[in-house]
């Protein structure tokens, strides 16, 4: 299959072709979240089984996607977008809080979003890994966005005298690895802790990066 089939145009059942396409795509992604994120997983799913789970035809699948890898790519971006939206909303609400409270609010929002549905954890940290060079590039690109977010917040905190001034890129990259690893292991039952305890540990790690031993916040003028 070299390309998608062309979907029908015009209004049908009170919906435009665009509205029907959005609905179909959403149904395929919902079905993929269930099959890829639970059983049988991405590698055990076929176009036929995904179409059946979405209550759509394989022809309709090829009107929306070329391959199952395209579905996984779209789903991975969607799951990350949900988490990013939760984090940005927490950022906006926590703007005026002290650094420690601000960081805690942000990480509670992130952790609550990605662990609220175990299927999202599996899509983000398991199913996407090692599928193809294209998806590895996408996975690392989304990770880089999280690194940039942390660097931006750390730099802003340093400019306010709340954190040590430094280049945070390397530390932020290492920290994101800690976040992904701990939340994955927690969701898999390999870590005996509550979610709040896991988040508190991550917050302590980040504050240790932002405020290393021997450094003190600037005194208010």
Secondary structure, DSSP 8 states (H G I E B T S, - for coil): --S------S-BTTB-HHHHHHHHHHHHHHHHHHHHHSSS-GGG--HHHHHHHTT--HHHHHHH-SSHHHHHHHHHHHHHHHHHHHHHHHHHHHTTS-HHHHHHHHHHHHHHHHHSSHHHHHIIIIITTTS-HHHHHHHHHHHHHHHHHHHHHHHHHHHTTSS--S--HHHHHHHHHHHHHHHHHHHTT-S-S-HHHHHHHHHHHHHHHHS-TT-------
